[in-house]
């Protein structure tokens, strides 16, 4: 029972971090129709800045700089590389392919800088743990749950109660109609990319925190486990991204925790479990858990 509870708490913490990344996928897709395959590289960029700056600025200062710099980089990539291709549906497909190239460039440079090192981000939790009854939980996991809950709540409030959130929802419904109504789609896109970049930089802290050994060049690839969470929940649904992330996090934690009992599925099944769950759900609900069927006039 203790092992089960430990896996559940670990899965919730992992799902909370995945939710930060998945929300980035969703908000960019809602604003522009682009699937951002460079999201993992943006996360690695934010984590790398935190790692190299925390000795001089302290953890809080380094994280603040990393969040702002990653948001600025994401906004600049969209403004100067992607928006030049237009904002219609066909252009969105082309821009999605462009993000693959951006990811290769960023990941190559960051991998060269990190090399084979394990970088510490200087987080204040270290390897401290807390006893919750029979379960021992890393403080970093509790922090991940708490911080993610606050940030995600703020993002949902941003969607619901601000003019930018209203513009984002209008753009998600119909880009052409939103443009004709006077909504500045370029500004909506820029805000979405900046927000996604900031969330990615924050998620990097918890992906590299204990019990992980630190930030390494493959950390950005780990973040891509949030991609099936976004697809599973419905790519245009923030609530779906949250639900899908928790489901993926719990699945991954339970599969890894009970790997010995699931040995018949292979030693590395935990790595593909998120994608297996995504495929099973999409077989039943092709639009995702919270996705809506689109209607087309013919």
Buried (B, 14 or more C-beta within 10 A) or exposed (E): EEEEBBBBBBBBBBBBBBBBBBBBBBBBBBBBBBBBBBBBBBBBBBBBBBBBBBEEBEBEEBBBBBBBBBBBBBBBBBBEBBBEBEBEEEBBBEBBEBBEEBBEEBBEEBBEEBEEEBBBBBBEBEEEBEEEEEBEBBBBBBBBBEBBEEBBEEBBEBBEEEEBBBBBBBBBEEBEEBBEEEBEBBEBBBBBBBBBBBBBBBBBBBBBBBEBEBBBBEBBBBBBBBBBBBBBBBBBBBBBBBBBBBBBBBBBBBBBBBBEEBEEBEEEBBBBBBBBBBEEBBEEEEBBBBBEEEEEEE
